[in-house]
Amino acid sequence: MLRSDTLFGKRDNNTPNPPLSTTNSSVLSGSNANGANSASNAFNKSTNALNSNQQAPSTNEVGSKLIVGPNIKLKGVEITDCDTLVVEGFVEATMDSRVIQIAKEGSFKGSAGIDIAEIHGEFDGDLTVRQKLVIYATGRVSGKIRYGHVVIEEGGQLSGDVQVGTGASLSPPKMAAVAKNG
């Protein structure tokens, strides 16, 4: 694994090497490794602040993780086999994953099938959240939205074609079901 602080001779000779991460992750960042870590730490602290009063599924488990750092634009891709996508920059893609975390300055445009979505920034497109959609005060979600459960912090925005339920769990109104049986 390459260390981002040693590429192109940018390492300060007096600075010891930081330990390598043992997780399976891919990092795309517009800043040095320390800047990316501080941005991730700030993101995790704000995420943990809302969840301190409620028990939510852990999104910090070990697995494949893709971080699109600040000032990075990732366009026209299909993201597969990624457990967690952290968006601190801009992503235009199609994906099916377990978790998406969009930071305050992050933006995702496209189509996503997700188990858990935590939105501090902006999502625009088709979003299917199989379990829990959390929109924080700075979050904006628009497009065709399907979700299992939703939590919207005061100030968070949700707009577009919004329905409770995902895929097969979307059921017709009970009146229609009664009409078929009668």
C-alpha positions as CSV (number, residue, x, y, z in Angstrom):
1,M,0.0,0.0,0.0
2,L,1.4,3.4,-0.9
3,R,1.5,6.2,1.6
4,S,0.1,9.4,0.2
5,D,2.5,11.5,2.2
6,T,5.5,9.9,0.4
7,L,4.4,10.3,-3.1
8,F,6.6,12.6,-5.3
9,G,9.0,13.3,-2.4
10,K,6.6,15.3,-0.3
11,R,7.5,13.6,3.0
12,D,9.4,15.7,5.6
13,N,12.5,13.8,6.6
14,N,12.0,14.7,10.3
15,T,8.4,13.4,10.4
16,P,8.0,9.7,11.4
17,N,5.8,7.6,9.1
18,P,2.2,7.2,10.4
19,P,1.0,3.6,10.9
20,L,-0.7,2.0,7.9
21,S,-4.4,1.2,8.2
22,T,-5.3,-2.5,8.3
23,T,-8.7,-2.0,6.8
24,N,-9.5,-2.8,3.1
25,S,-10.1,0.7,1.8
26,S,-9.6,3.0,-1.1
27,V,-9.0,6.7,-0.5
28,L,-9.3,9.5,-3.1
29,S,-8.4,12.8,-1.5
30,G,-7.6,16.3,-2.6
31,S,-5.5,16.9,0.5
32,N,-2.7,15.1,2.3
33,A,-3.4,12.1,4.5
34,N,-3.6,14.1,7.7
35,G,-6.2,16.5,6.1
36,A,-8.3,13.6,5.0
37,N,-8.2,12.0,8.4
38,S,-9.3,15.2,10.1
39,A,-12.2,15.6,7.7
40,S,-13.2,12.0,8.3
41,N,-12.9,12.5,12.1
42,A,-15.1,15.6,11.9
43,F,-17.6,13.8,9.8
44,N,-17.7,10.8,12.3
45,K,-18.0,13.1,15.3
46,S,-21.1,14.9,13.8
47,T,-22.6,11.6,12.8
48,N,-22.1,10.2,16.3
49,A,-23.7,13.3,17.9
50,L,-27.1,12.7,16.4
51,N,-27.0,8.9,17.1
52,S,-26.0,9.3,20.8
53,N,-29.6,9.0,21.9
54,Q,-30.6,6.2,19.6
55,Q,-29.2,2.8,18.8
56,A,-28.4,2.7,15.1
57,P,-26.6,0.0,13.1
58,S,-22.9,0.6,13.1
59,T,-21.5,2.2,9.9
60,N,-17.9,2.0,11.0
61,E,-17.4,-1.8,10.6
62,V,-14.5,-3.2,8.7
63,G,-15.1,-3.8,5.1
64,S,-14.4,-2.2,1.7
65,K,-14.6,1.5,1.9
66,L,-14.3,4.2,-0.7
67,I,-13.6,7.8,0.3
68,V,-14.0,10.5,-2.3
69,G,-12.2,13.4,-0.6
70,P,-12.8,17.1,-0.8
71,N,-12.2,18.7,-4.2
72,I,-12.4,15.3,-5.9
73,K,-14.9,14.8,-8.8
74,L,-15.8,11.2,-9.7
75,K,-18.1,11.0,-12.8
76,G,-19.8,8.4,-15.0
77,V,-19.0,5.3,-13.0
78,E,-20.7,2.3,-11.6
79,I,-19.6,1.5,-8.0
80,T,-19.8,-2.1,-7.1
81,D,-18.5,-4.3,-4.2
82,C,-18.2,-1.3,-1.9
83,D,-19.5,-1.7,1.6
84,T,-19.3,2.0,2.5
85,L,-19.0,5.1,0.3
86,V,-18.0,8.3,2.0
87,V,-18.6,11.4,-0.2
88,E,-16.7,14.5,0.7
89,G,-16.4,15.8,-2.9
90,F,-18.7,15.2,-5.9
91,V,-19.8,11.8,-7.2
92,E,-21.9,11.1,-10.3
93,A,-22.5,7.4,-10.4
94,T,-24.7,4.4,-10.1
95,M,-24.2,2.1,-7.1
96,D,-25.6,-0.6,-4.9
97,S,-23.9,-0.7,-1.5
98,R,-24.5,-1.2,2.2
99,V,-23.8,2.4,3.4
100,I,-23.4,5.9,1.9
101,Q,-22.3,8.8,4.0
102,I,-22.4,12.2,2.3
103,A,-20.5,14.9,4.2
104,K,-21.7,18.5,4.5
105,E,-19.7,19.6,1.5
106,G,-20.3,16.4,-0.4
107,S,-22.7,15.8,-3.3
108,F,-24.0,12.6,-5.0
109,K,-25.9,12.6,-8.3
110,G,-27.2,9.4,-9.8
111,S,-28.8,6.2,-8.7
112,A,-28.2,4.3,-5.5
113,G,-29.5,1.2,-3.7
114,I,-28.4,1.4,-0.1
115,D,-29.1,-0.2,3.2
116,I,-28.3,2.9,5.3
117,A,-27.9,6.5,4.0
118,E,-26.5,9.3,6.2
119,I,-26.9,12.6,4.4
120,H,-25.2,15.8,5.6
121,G,-24.7,17.2,2.1
122,E,-26.7,16.8,-1.1
123,F,-28.2,13.8,-3.0
124,D,-30.0,14.2,-6.3
125,G,-31.4,11.2,-8.2
126,D,-33.0,7.8,-7.6
127,L,-32.4,6.7,-4.0
128,T,-33.6,3.4,-2.6
129,V,-32.8,3.0,1.1
130,R,-33.7,-0.5,2.2
131,Q,-33.3,0.2,5.9
132,K,-32.7,3.7,7.3
133,L,-32.4,7.2,5.7
134,V,-31.0,9.9,7.9
135,I,-31.1,13.5,6.7
136,Y,-29.2,15.9,8.9
137,A,-29.9,19.6,9.3
138,T,-27.5,20.5,6.4
139,G,-28.8,17.6,4.2
140,R,-30.8,18.0,1.0
141,V,-32.3,14.9,-0.7
142,S,-34.3,15.2,-4.0
143,G,-35.5,12.9,-6.7
144,K,-37.2,9.6,-6.6
145,I,-36.8,8.5,-3.0
146,R,-37.8,5.1,-1.5
147,Y,-37.0,4.3,2.1
148,G,-37.7,1.8,4.9
149,H,-37.4,4.2,7.8
150,V,-36.6,7.9,7.8
151,V,-35.1,10.4,10.3
152,I,-35.0,14.1,9.3
153,E,-33.2,16.5,11.6
154,E,-34.7,20.0,11.9
155,G,-33.5,21.9,8.8
156,G,-33.0,18.8,6.6
157,Q,-34.8,18.8,3.3
158,L,-36.6,15.9,1.4
159,S,-38.3,16.6,-1.9
160,G,-39.5,14.8,-5.1
161,D,-41.3,11.5,-5.6
162,V,-41.1,10.2,-2.0
163,Q,-42.6,6.8,-0.9
164,V,-42.3,4.7,2.2
165,G,-41.1,1.1,1.4
166,T,-38.6,-0.3,-1.0
167,G,-39.2,-2.4,-4.2
168,A,-41.3,-5.4,-3.4
169,S,-42.3,-4.0,0.0
170,L,-44.2,-1.2,-1.7
171,S,-47.8,-2.4,-1.5
172,P,-50.9,-1.0,-3.1
173,P,-53.4,0.8,-0.8
174,K,-55.6,-1.4,1.3
175,M,-58.7,-0.2,-0.5
176,A,-57.3,-1.6,-3.8
177,A,-56.6,-5.0,-2.1
178,V,-60.1,-5.1,-0.7
179,A,-61.6,-4.3,-4.1
180,K,-59.8,-7.3,-5.7
181,N,-61.1,-9.7,-3.0
182,G,-64.6,-8.4,-3.1
